[in-house]
Amino acid sequence: MTTSPPPVNGQVIGLAHYASRAALERVLARSGTTFEQSVALRAVSDNGGTVERDRLVGRLTGALKIEEPAARRTVDAMTALKLLEEPTAGQVSLTDAGRELFESIRTAGNAIAARLYAGIPAEDLATAGRVLTLVTERADAELAGA
């Protein structure tokens, strides 16, 4: 007996997220990096390697749906670990160690993604991307109205 795939819903999305995140967490564990730190590294890298501290905290709270104190602790821990430095007041920059760590995580993450998404038609990926972006926007609006 063949069963058809379930329709997309929160459970299906969550299972896909947690399965792919677990694969990435194995990579992060090897370097002692938390998921939150990996998101922060990407955020700083996406901004050219330097970003305002408050903007980084905002990106973490918004993307990860965590409280501001937790986001600030993540940034503080990364500064203490010398992954980030404060070149001027209110800004943080990737250190050489932070940049190197991010590149290794990105490389490994890209390899995982290539395996996970292999063989899925580009049009299906584009559709999924549009649907998930819309769901995220609606959930964020729901949270903002709460």
C-alpha positions as CSV (number, residue, x, y, z in Angstrom):
1,M,0.0,0.0,0.0
2,T,1.4,3.4,-1.0
3,T,0.6,6.5,1.0
4,S,0.7,9.9,-0.5
5,P,2.8,12.6,1.1
6,P,1.0,14.8,3.7
7,P,0.1,18.3,2.7
8,V,2.5,21.0,3.9
9,N,1.7,22.1,7.4
10,G,3.5,23.1,10.6
11,Q,4.4,19.6,11.5
12,V,5.9,18.7,8.1
13,I,7.8,22.0,8.0
14,G,9.0,21.4,11.6
15,L,10.2,17.9,10.9
16,A,12.2,19.0,7.9
17,H,13.7,21.9,9.9
18,Y,14.7,19.7,12.8
19,A,16.1,17.0,10.6
20,S,18.3,19.3,8.6
21,R,19.3,21.3,11.7
22,A,20.3,18.1,13.4
23,A,22.7,17.4,10.5
24,L,24.2,20.9,10.9
25,E,24.4,20.5,14.7
26,R,26.8,17.6,14.2
27,V,29.1,19.9,12.2
28,L,28.7,22.6,14.9
29,A,29.5,20.2,17.7
30,R,32.9,19.4,16.2
31,S,33.9,23.1,16.7
32,G,32.1,23.7,19.9
33,T,29.8,26.2,18.2
34,T,26.2,26.7,19.1
35,F,23.5,27.1,16.5
36,E,22.9,30.7,17.7
37,Q,26.6,31.5,17.2
38,S,26.5,30.1,13.7
39,V,23.5,32.3,12.9
40,A,25.4,35.3,14.3
41,L,28.5,34.5,12.3
42,R,26.4,34.4,9.1
43,A,24.7,37.7,10.0
44,V,28.0,39.5,10.5
45,S,29.4,37.9,7.4
46,D,26.3,38.9,5.4
47,N,27.0,42.5,6.4
48,G,30.6,42.6,5.1
49,G,32.2,41.4,8.3
50,T,31.2,44.3,10.6
51,V,27.7,45.2,11.9
52,E,26.3,47.3,14.7
53,R,25.9,45.3,17.9
54,D,22.3,46.2,18.3
55,R,21.5,45.3,14.7
56,L,23.1,41.9,15.3
57,V,21.1,41.4,18.5
58,G,18.0,42.3,16.6
59,R,18.8,39.9,13.8
60,L,19.2,37.1,16.3
61,T,16.0,37.9,18.2
62,G,14.0,38.2,15.0
63,A,15.4,35.1,13.2
64,L,15.6,32.8,16.1
65,K,12.6,34.1,18.1
66,I,14.7,34.4,21.2
67,E,14.6,37.1,23.9
68,E,17.0,40.0,23.7
69,P,19.1,39.0,26.8
70,A,19.8,35.6,25.2
71,A,20.9,37.3,22.0
72,R,23.1,39.6,23.9
73,R,24.7,36.7,25.8
74,T,25.4,35.0,22.5
75,V,27.2,38.1,21.1
76,D,29.1,38.6,24.4
77,A,30.2,34.9,24.4
78,M,31.4,35.3,20.9
79,T,33.5,38.3,21.8
80,A,34.9,36.4,24.8
81,L,35.8,33.5,22.5
82,K,37.5,36.0,20.1
83,L,35.2,35.2,17.2
84,L,34.0,38.8,17.3
85,E,35.8,42.0,18.2
86,E,34.7,45.5,18.9
87,P,36.7,47.8,16.6
88,T,34.6,50.8,17.6
89,A,31.9,51.3,20.3
90,G,28.6,49.8,19.2
91,Q,30.0,47.6,16.4
92,V,31.3,44.1,16.2
93,S,33.5,42.5,13.5
94,L,34.6,39.0,12.6
95,T,38.0,38.2,13.8
96,D,40.3,36.0,11.7
97,A,39.2,33.1,13.8
98,G,35.5,34.0,13.4
99,R,35.9,34.3,9.7
100,E,37.7,31.0,9.5
101,L,35.1,29.2,11.6
102,F,32.2,30.7,9.6
103,E,33.8,29.6,6.3
104,S,34.2,26.0,7.6
105,I,30.6,25.9,8.8
106,R,29.4,27.4,5.6
107,T,31.3,24.9,3.5
108,A,30.0,22.0,5.5
109,G,26.5,23.4,5.5
110,N,26.5,23.8,1.8
111,A,27.6,20.2,1.4
112,I,24.8,19.0,3.6
113,A,22.3,21.2,1.7
114,A,23.5,19.8,-1.6
115,R,22.9,16.3,-0.4
116,L,19.5,17.1,1.1
117,Y,18.2,19.0,-2.0
118,A,19.8,16.8,-4.6
119,G,17.3,15.8,-7.3
120,I,14.5,18.1,-6.3
121,P,13.5,20.1,-9.4
122,A,14.4,23.8,-9.3
123,E,10.7,24.8,-9.8
124,D,9.7,22.8,-6.8
125,L,12.4,24.4,-4.6
126,A,11.2,27.9,-5.9
127,T,7.6,27.1,-5.0
128,A,8.6,25.8,-1.6
129,G,10.7,28.9,-1.0
130,R,7.8,31.2,-1.9
131,V,5.3,29.2,0.3
132,L,7.7,29.1,3.3
133,T,8.5,32.8,3.0
134,L,4.8,33.6,3.0
135,V,4.2,31.4,6.1
136,T,7.1,33.1,7.9
137,E,5.8,36.6,7.1
138,R,2.3,35.6,8.4
139,A,3.7,34.0,11.5
140,D,5.9,37.1,12.2
141,A,2.8,39.3,11.7
142,E,0.9,37.0,14.1
143,L,3.6,37.4,16.7
144,A,3.8,41.2,16.2
145,G,0.0,41.4,16.9
146,A,0.1,39.4,20.0
